Structures are given as C-alpha cells and as structure tokens.
C-alpha cells in the first residue's frame, strides 16, 4: 500500500520523536532498532526505507537538535 507524502512525513516525524526520546533516555549504544520500530508500529524494512540504519536515525535526530538549538539562539537575540 502506497502512502501519501503527508502520511510518509508523519511517519518519519513520529519515528524521529521516538528515536530522540530513546537516545536521550538510554544513549545511542543502549537502544535497539527493534524497540524503536516496535514502538513506532513499523517493520525494520519500513525503517530502512526511510533511514539506512541506526546511524542514519542518529544523524537525522542530531540535525533536528541542531535546528532546535539554532531556533532557540535566534529567539534570544
């Protein structure tokens, strides 16, 4: 079943929220991809469709954090 662009973006957003929470709470090394996809109600294959691997998820979350920091700094000026 093909998803719309909006559904795909919502899936990615939800996945990144889950990953960010897990990485923050447990640290990168202590998070298994299986627990992430289970909570997101995805398959590993669906995750790999969006992100190549766990490192890809980390880099996406890292980029989000950098943007959040940038927005925070801009608001303070």
Secondary structure as UniProt FT lines:
FT   HELIX           5..26
FT   HELIX           28..30
FT   HELIX           33..40
FT   HELIX           44..50
FT   HELIX           54..76
//
